[in-house]
Amino acid sequence: MALPTSKYLAEIFIFLLFVISSVSRAEAAVTCPDKDPELENWNPGHDEENHIEIRNGKKLLLSSSATVHSIHITDGGKLVIKDDVQPIILRTRHILIENDGELHIGSEMCPYQSNVVIILYGRADDGSQPDPYFGQKYLGVSKGGTLEIHGKKKLSWTFLNKTLHPGGMEEGGYYFERSWGHRGVIVHVIDPKTGAVVHSDRFDTYRAKEESIRLAQYLGRVANGMILSVAVNDEGSRNLDDSARKAMTKLGSKHFLHLGFRHPWSFITVKGNPFSSVEDHIEYQGHKGSAVAKVFKLFKAENGEYFNVSSTSEWVQDVEWTEWFEKPDKVRSKDMEKLSDFKAAYPDKICRQPIDIQAMTLDGANLTTEVFYKSGHDYRFLCHGKDQTGEGCQNYRVRFLCGRSVKPKLTVTIDTNVNSTVLNLMDDVSSWKPGDRLVVASTDYSMYQAEEFQVLPCRACRPTQVKVAGKATYLHIGEVIDGVDMRAEVGLLSRNVVVMGEMEGRCYEYSSKLCSFFDFDTFGGHIKVGLWWHATHIEGLELKYMGQQTMGHYPIHFHMAGDVDEKGGYNPPTYVKDVSIHHTFSRCVTVHGSNGLL
């Protein structure tokens, strides 16, 4: 028996490759709608007067942005949005799909990977004739129509797994605070590679010269390249000798050499690089008021992330308002009121030297007070306002702002997320990418405490962490408390497939007295699915500026559709899942007279 020749084997191999390639293309056409070889490229350009009719079995592939008046897909027509292209923006007043018409953006087996935005435009009062059933600014599916929207697979939402504090630092941050009882010079040694504190110590240079010597020796042992944060709390100059002053001067300080009694002083430097130093110093103001010396410096860690070191040395004077006092009965001021009269009438209730004063009439009207004269711990003031004359203040009450004794305060902060926050979450959020937007739900009684954030790159984040821009304004609980799950939901707003309404800059009346309730445009777009369609499956879609303040026009609306699962002959069953609906103007999803929607 003769063996096959090399030429024969090569022909067999080429034939098999052709068969495999043909099968692969056929499978791709089935799973990825934009791979259908029967599709015709379609780029209509931008013309708001262009009424598009896709009918009679015509199959079009949209591969670039376009603006048209409207799109009607019917009688076997088909519109597919091309994938693997630059972002596509399609502006239209409405899209109607019926009578075996089809609109495809990806498929369940081949989710859409690029970015596409469908913008529904138009005003309610622009003179266009609304459809009797769908109205205006709609994506509508009617009898025999097919709507398939399948965006990228992404986790839709999860829970916080750690409480998010307002303005606070997250994982890896450091906060240090001291007041009375921690006198002297406090030093922090910080690793420039990570932003972590490797050592800290306190030197009571008020109490003993030995502490001053110990400080100089400590600074000498710190390795070059390490970050030093040094500050004074309370008092640190009384027994500060030349060795410590010179050691600090060598590091780059210009003020430590002249540090005086209870002077606030803060200093940050890199050991071995005195020109990197930042420093602040202020003289002590006594018990009269606050004084603060504050410095901060930005550093880049080994992993490329930035961290901020800040140090504050201060004397803090807390203040508070007294209760309200009515004008003493025995006082008969001819031109001005005297503080001493109030002190005599209300002993031990008013401080010796008030910082400020407020006055109002007995019926609650605010008055302006003007201090004309001070003498020691007394001063005279006059009220200006309705029914007040130049002969003293009439029918009024007054309160005073009093300052407590000052107290020392030292803080050191290392913020490893500069103007950003790391959220610790319950689930793997690797599908959330930089640029995506998310929302953290309120865990208070006010819905207005929900907060939006934008996702940032984070090489150091674990799969259950995400870095976002900015800091939280409100507290969001991330734990189970006394057996009650109080964790805030965290939802992903962004999707790569978007349907949105185009909005006006302000409210206009398209319904009775609408603008007495809203100061913004509420005439958004809407998706409406009617009776006896062929197939509707929506996933991975973002809806915004959708819904209208009129009956039956909601972001997504299944209207009197009956059974929409296998019972109604829909296989696979109709579904709406992994959809983000935000900044809308009426109910999110309305299921009216429709059963079995997943």
C-alpha positions in Angstrom: 0.0 0.0 0.0 1.4 3.4 -1.0 2.0 6.0 1.7 0.4 9.4 1.2 2.7 11.9 -0.4 3.8 15.1 1.4 1.8 17.2 -1.1 -1.3 15.2 -0.3 -0.8 15.6 3.5 -0.3 19.3 3.0 -3.6 19.6 1.0 -5.5 17.7 3.7 -4.0 20.0 6.4 -5.0 23.2 4.5 -8.5 21.8 4.0 -8.8 21.1 7.7 -7.6 24.6 8.6 -10.2 26.0 6.2 -13.0 23.9 7.8 -11.9 24.9 11.3 -11.7 28.6 10.3 -15.1 28.5 8.7 -16.6 26.8 11.8 -14.9 29.4 14.0 -16.3 32.3 12.0 -19.8 30.7 12.0 -19.6 30.3 15.8 -18.4 33.8 16.2 -21.3 35.1 14.1 -23.7 33.2 16.4 -22.2 34.3 19.7 -21.0 37.8 18.8 -23.7 39.7 16.8 -21.2 42.2 15.2 -19.3 39.3 13.5 -22.3 38.4 11.3 -20.9 38.5 7.7 -24.3 39.6 6.4 -24.0 43.0 8.2 -23.5 46.1 6.1 -21.3 48.9 7.5 -23.5 52.0 8.3 -22.2 55.4 9.2 -25.1 57.9 8.8 -23.2 61.0 10.1 -24.9 63.8 12.0 -28.3 65.1 10.8 -31.2 65.8 13.2 -33.6 65.7 10.3 -32.6 62.2 9.2 -35.5 59.7 9.8 -33.9 56.3 9.7 -35.9 53.2 8.5 -34.2 49.8 8.8 -36.6 47.4 7.3 -37.1 44.6 4.7 -34.4 42.3 6.2 -31.7 45.0 6.0 -28.9 44.4 8.4 -26.7 47.3 9.5 -23.5 47.6 11.6 -23.0 51.0 13.3 -19.3 51.5 13.7 -19.0 55.3 14.5 -20.9 58.1 16.3 -24.0 59.5 14.7 -26.9 61.9 15.2 -30.3 61.2 13.6 -33.9 62.3 14.1 -35.2 58.8 14.9 -34.6 55.1 14.2 -37.4 52.7 13.2 -36.3 49.0 13.1 -39.1 46.8 11.6 -40.0 44.1 9.0 -37.0 42.0 9.7 -34.5 44.9 9.9 -31.5 44.6 12.2 -29.2 47.1 13.8 -26.0 45.9 15.5 -23.5 48.1 17.4 -19.9 47.3 16.4 -17.5 46.2 19.2 -13.7 46.7 19.4 -13.9 50.3 18.2 -13.5 53.8 19.5 -16.4 54.9 21.8 -19.7 55.3 19.9 -22.3 58.1 20.8 -25.6 57.7 19.1 -28.0 60.7 19.5 -31.7 60.2 18.5 -35.1 61.3 19.6 -36.3 57.8 19.8 -35.8 54.2 18.7 -38.8 51.9 18.0 -38.3 48.1 17.5 -41.2 46.1 16.2 -42.4 43.5 13.6 -39.3 41.2 13.7 -36.9 44.2 14.0 -33.8 43.7 16.1 -31.3 45.9 18.1 -28.2 44.1 19.4 -25.4 45.4 21.6 -23.3 42.4 22.5 -24.9 39.1 23.5 -25.1 36.9 26.6 -22.2 34.7 25.3 -20.3 37.7 23.9 -20.7 40.8 26.1 -20.0 44.1 24.5 -16.4 45.3 25.4 -16.1 48.8 24.0 -18.1 51.9 25.1 -21.4 53.0 23.6 -23.8 55.8 24.7 -27.3 56.1 23.3 -28.6 59.7 24.0 -32.3 60.3 23.8 -32.8 64.0 23.1 -35.7 66.5 22.7 -37.9 68.8 24.8 -41.5 68.0 25.7 -42.6 71.3 24.2 -40.5 71.3 21.0 -43.5 70.7 18.8 -42.7 67.1 17.8 -45.6 64.7 17.7 -45.4 62.1 20.5 -46.2 58.5 19.8 -49.7 57.6 21.3 -48.2 54.6 23.2 -44.5 55.4 23.8 -44.6 59.2 24.0 -41.2 61.0 23.5 -37.5 60.3 24.1 -37.9 56.6 24.2 -36.4 53.3 23.4 -39.5 51.2 22.7 -40.0 47.5 22.1 -43.3 46.5 20.6 -44.9 43.4 19.0 -42.3 41.1 17.4 -39.3 43.3 18.4 -36.0 42.1 19.8 -33.8 44.1 22.2 -30.5 42.5 23.3 -28.2 44.7 25.5 -25.3 42.9 27.2 -22.5 45.1 28.7 -19.3 43.9 30.4 -19.7 41.5 33.3 -19.0 43.5 36.5 -19.9 43.0 40.1 -22.9 45.3 40.6 -22.7 45.9 44.4 -21.2 44.7 47.6 -21.0 45.7 51.3 -18.4 47.8 53.2 -16.3 45.5 55.3 -14.8 48.3 57.4 -16.4 51.5 58.7 -15.6 54.6 56.5 -15.0 57.6 58.7 -15.7 61.2 57.5 -12.4 62.7 56.3 -10.5 60.0 58.1 -7.6 57.9 57.0 -7.9 54.3 55.9 -5.7 51.3 55.8 -2.1 52.1 56.5 -2.7 55.7 57.9 -1.3 56.9 61.2 -2.6 59.4 63.7 -0.8 60.5 66.9 -2.1 63.1 69.4 -0.9 64.3 72.8 -1.8 67.0 75.3 -1.2 67.5 79.0 1.2 64.9 80.6 3.4 64.5 77.5 5.7 67.5 77.8 8.8 68.0 75.7 10.2 67.2 72.3 8.5 64.3 70.5 10.3 62.6 67.6 8.9 60.2 64.9 11.1 58.2 62.6 9.3 57.3 59.3 10.4 54.8 56.6 10.4 56.7 53.3 9.8 53.5 51.4 6.4 52.7 53.0 5.4 55.8 55.1 5.3 53.6 58.2 6.5 54.8 61.6 9.5 52.7 62.6 10.2 54.3 66.0 9.1 57.3 68.2 10.3 58.8 71.5 9.6 61.7 73.8 12.4 63.8 75.4 11.4 65.9 78.5 13.8 68.8 77.8 11.9 70.9 80.3 12.7 68.7 83.2 16.4 67.7 82.8 19.5 68.4 80.7 20.1 64.7 80.5 17.0 64.5 78.3 18.6 67.1 76.0 21.8 65.0 75.7 19.7 61.9 75.0 17.8 63.7 72.2 21.1 64.7 70.5 22.3 61.1 70.7 19.0 59.7 69.4 19.1 62.0 66.4 22.7 61.0 65.7 21.7 57.3 65.5 19.0 57.8 63.0 20.1 56.5 59.5 20.5 58.9 56.6 17.5 58.9 54.3 14.9 58.3 57.1 12.1 60.9 57.5 12.1 62.8 60.8 9.0 64.5 62.3 9.9 66.5 65.4 7.7 68.8 67.4 7.3 70.4 70.9 4.3 69.7 73.1 3.6 72.0 76.1 7.2 73.2 77.0 10.6 71.9 75.8 13.1 74.8 76.1 13.9 75.1 79.8 16.8 72.5 79.9 17.5 72.4 76.2 21.3 72.6 75.9 23.6 73.4 73.0 24.1 69.7 71.9 20.4 69.3 71.1 20.1 72.7 69.5 23.1 72.2 67.3 22.0 68.6 66.4 18.6 70.0 65.2 20.3 72.9 63.3 22.5 70.3 61.5 19.3 68.6 60.3 18.2 71.8 58.7 16.3 73.7 61.5 16.6 77.5 61.6 14.4 78.2 64.6 15.2 75.4 67.2 18.3 77.3 68.1 16.1 80.1 69.5 13.3 78.0 70.9 11.7 79.9 73.8 9.3 79.1 76.7 6.2 77.2 75.5 6.9 78.2 71.9 4.9 76.0 69.4 7.4 74.4 66.9 7.1 71.8 64.2 9.7 70.4 61.9 9.9 67.7 59.1 13.1 66.7 57.3 14.9 63.9 55.6 18.0 62.9 57.6 21.2 63.8 55.6 19.4 66.3 53.4 18.9 69.6 55.4 17.5 71.4 52.3 14.4 69.1 52.4 13.3 70.6 55.7 10.0 72.3 56.4 9.6 74.2 59.7 7.2 76.5 61.5 7.6 78.3 64.8 5.5 80.9 66.7 5.9 82.6 70.1 3.6 81.6 73.0 0.6 83.9 73.3 0.0 83.1 77.0 -3.6 82.3 78.1 -5.1 84.9 75.8 -5.6 82.8 72.8 -4.5 80.0 70.4 -1.1 79.7 68.7 -0.2 77.0 66.1 2.9 75.9 64.3 2.0 73.5 61.4 4.1 71.8 58.7 3.5 69.1 56.1 5.5 67.4 53.3 4.6 65.1 50.5 6.7 61.9 49.8 6.6 59.2 47.2 6.8 55.6 48.5 8.7 52.7 46.9 5.5 51.4 45.3 4.9 54.7 43.5 2.1 55.8 45.8 2.2 59.2 47.6 1.9 59.8 51.3 1.7 63.1 53.3 3.3 63.7 56.6 2.0 66.6 58.7 2.9 67.8 62.2 1.1 70.4 64.4 2.4 71.9 67.7 -0.2 74.3 69.2 -1.9 75.9 72.2 -5.6 75.5 71.8 -8.3 77.7 73.4 -11.7 76.1 73.3 -14.6 78.5 73.3 -18.3 78.3 74.1 -21.4 80.6 74.3 -23.0 81.4 77.6 -26.8 81.2 78.1 -28.9 84.1 77.1 -29.3 86.9 79.7 -32.0 89.5 79.7 -31.2 93.2 80.5 -31.1 93.6 84.3 -34.1 95.4 85.6 -32.2 97.8 87.7 -30.0 99.0 84.9 -30.9 102.4 83.4 -28.3 103.0 80.8 -28.7 106.4 79.0 -26.5 105.7 76.0 -24.7 102.3 76.2 -24.9 99.0 78.0 -22.1 97.9 80.4 -20.7 94.4 80.8 -20.2 95.0 84.6 -23.9 95.5 85.0 -24.5 92.0 83.7 -21.7 90.5 85.8 -23.4 92.0 88.9 -26.8 90.7 87.9 -25.6 87.3 86.9 -22.6 86.5 89.2 -20.2 83.7 88.2 -22.0 83.1 84.9 -20.0 85.4 82.6 -16.3 85.1 82.0 -13.9 87.9 82.8 -13.0 88.8 79.2 -15.6 87.7 76.7 -14.3 87.2 73.1 -17.6 88.1 71.4 -21.1 89.2 72.1 -24.5 88.5 70.4 -27.8 90.2 71.0 -31.4 89.8 70.0 -34.8 91.2 70.8 -37.1 89.4 73.2 -39.2 88.3 70.3 -36.2 86.7 68.5 -35.1 89.4 66.0 -31.3 89.5 65.6 -29.5 92.7 66.6 -26.0 94.0 65.7 -23.8 94.9 68.7 -21.0 97.4 68.6 -18.4 97.7 71.4 -17.5 101.3 71.9 -15.2 101.3 74.9 -13.1 98.8 76.9 -11.5 99.4 80.3 -9.9 96.4 82.1 -12.4 93.7 82.3 -15.4 95.9 81.5 -16.7 97.3 78.2 -19.7 99.2 76.9 -21.8 98.2 73.9 -24.7 99.5 71.8 -27.4 97.6 69.9 -28.4 98.4 66.3 -31.6 97.2 64.8 -35.4 97.6 64.6 -36.9 99.7 67.5 -33.4 100.4 68.9 -32.5 104.0 69.8 -29.4 105.9 70.8 -30.4 105.6 74.4 -29.2 102.1 75.1 -30.5 98.7 74.0 -34.3 98.2 74.3 -36.2 94.9 75.1 -33.3 92.6 74.4 -31.2 89.7 75.7 -27.6 89.0 75.2 -25.0 86.1 75.4 -21.2 86.1 75.5 -18.5 83.9 73.8 -16.1 82.9 76.5 -12.7 81.2 76.1 -11.4 78.5 78.3 -7.8 78.2 79.5 -5.5 77.2 76.7 -4.1 73.6 76.5 -1.2 72.1 74.6 -1.8 69.8 71.7 0.6 67.9 69.4 -0.5 65.9 66.4 1.4 63.8 63.8 -0.5 62.5 60.8 0.7 60.2 58.0 -1.9 60.0 55.3 -1.0 57.2 52.9 -3.9 58.1 50.6 -3.4 61.7 49.6 -6.8 63.1 48.8 -8.0 59.6 48.3 -9.5 56.7 50.3 -9.2 53.0 50.3 -12.5 51.2 50.7 -12.5 47.7 52.3 -15.2 45.6 50.8 -16.9 42.3 51.3 -16.4 40.8 47.8 -13.8 40.7 45.0 -14.1 44.0 43.1 -11.4 43.3 40.6 -13.8 44.1 37.8 -14.1 47.7 39.0 -11.6 49.8 37.0 -10.0 53.2 37.2 -12.5 55.8 36.0 -15.5 53.9 37.2 -17.9 55.7 39.5 -19.5 54.1 42.6 -21.8 55.1 45.4 -21.6 54.3 49.1 -25.1 54.2 50.6 -26.1 56.2 53.7 -26.2 54.4 57.0 -28.0 57.3 58.6 -31.6 58.4 58.4 -30.9 60.8 55.6 -30.7 59.6 52.0 -28.6 62.7 51.2 -25.7 61.1 53.0 -25.1 58.7 50.1 -21.8 59.6 48.5 -20.3 59.1 45.0 -16.6 58.4 44.3 -14.4 57.8 41.3 -12.2 54.7 41.3 -8.4 55.4 41.1 -5.5 53.1 40.1 -4.2 51.1 43.1 -1.3 48.7 42.7 -1.2 47.9 46.4 -4.9 47.1 46.8 -6.1 43.6 47.5 -9.0 42.2 45.4 -11.5 43.2 48.1 -10.2 46.8 48.2 -10.6 49.8 45.9 -9.0 53.2 46.0 -11.3 56.2 45.3 -10.7 59.9 44.8 -11.5 62.2 47.8 -12.6 61.7 51.3 -16.0 60.8 52.8 -18.1 63.6 54.2 -20.3 61.4 56.3 -19.9 58.2 58.5 -20.7 55.0 56.6 -20.9 51.9 58.9 -19.1 48.8 57.8 -19.8 46.3 60.5 -22.5 44.2 62.2 -23.5 45.8 65.5 -25.3 43.8 68.2 -26.3 41.3 65.7 -27.7 43.9 63.3 -26.1 44.1 59.9 -25.4 47.9 59.6 -23.0 47.6 56.6 -23.4 50.2 53.9 -24.1 48.9 50.4 -21.5 50.0 47.8 -22.9 50.0 44.2 -21.1 50.4 40.9 -22.7 53.2 38.9 -20.6 52.9 35.7 -21.2 50.6 32.8 -19.7 50.5 29.3 -23.2 50.6 27.7 -25.2 53.7 28.6 -28.7 54.9 27.7 -29.4 58.4 28.9 -31.6 61.4 28.4 -30.2 64.7 27.1 -31.2 67.4 29.6 -31.9 71.1 29.6 -30.0 73.4 31.9 -33.0 74.3 34.0 -36.6 73.3 34.8 -39.4 74.1 32.3 -43.1 73.5 32.6 -44.3 70.4 30.7 -46.6 69.3 33.5 -48.8 71.4 35.9 -46.8 73.5 38.3 -43.7 71.2 37.8 -41.1 73.9 38.5 -42.6 74.8 41.8 -41.2 71.4 43.0 -38.1 71.1 40.9 -35.4 73.6 39.8 -33.9 71.3 37.2 -35.1 69.6 34.0 -37.0 66.3 34.7 -38.0 65.3 31.2 -35.6 62.4 30.8 -35.6 59.4 28.4 -37.3 56.1 29.0 -37.3 52.4 27.9 -40.8 50.9 27.4 -41.5 47.3 26.5 -45.1 46.6 25.4 -47.0 43.5 24.3 -45.9 40.3 22.4 -42.3 41.2 21.7 -40.0 38.5 20.5 -37.1 38.8 23.0 -35.8 41.3 25.6 -32.7 40.8 27.6 -30.9 43.6 29.4 -27.7 43.3 31.5 -24.6 45.4 32.2 -26.5 48.7 31.3 -26.2 52.1 32.9 -29.3 54.4 32.8 -29.1 58.0 33.9 -31.3 61.1 33.4 -34.2 58.7 32.7 -37.9 58.9 33.5 -40.4 61.7 33.2 -43.0 63.4 35.5 -45.8 61.9 33.4 -47.8 58.7 33.7 -46.2 55.5 32.3 -42.7 56.9 31.4 -40.2 55.3 33.7 -36.5 54.4 33.3 -37.5 50.8 32.5 -41.2 49.9 32.1 -42.8 46.5 31.2 -46.4 47.5 30.5 -49.2 44.9 30.6 -47.0 42.2 29.0 -48.4 39.2 30.8 -46.1 36.2 31.3 -42.6 37.1 30.2 -40.9 33.8 31.1 -41.4 30.2 29.8 -45.1 30.4 30.6 -45.4 33.1 28.0 -43.3 31.4 25.5 -40.1 33.3 26.2 -37.0 31.0 26.3 -34.7 32.1 27.6 -36.9 34.1 30.0 -36.9 37.9 29.9 -34.5 39.5 32.3 -33.1 42.8 33.6 -30.0 42.3 35.7 -26.7 44.0 36.7 -28.3 47.4 35.7 -27.2 50.7 37.2 -30.1 53.3 37.4 -29.1 56.7 38.9 -29.9 60.4 38.7 -33.4 59.6 37.4 -36.7 61.3 37.7 -39.3 58.6 38.5 -39.5 54.9 39.5 -36.5 52.9 38.5 -38.1 49.7 37.1 -41.8 49.4 36.7 -43.3 46.0 36.2 -47.0 46.6 35.4 -49.3 43.6 34.6 -46.2 41.5 33.7 -45.2 38.3 35.4 -42.0 36.2 35.6 -39.5 39.0 34.9 -36.0 38.0 36.3 
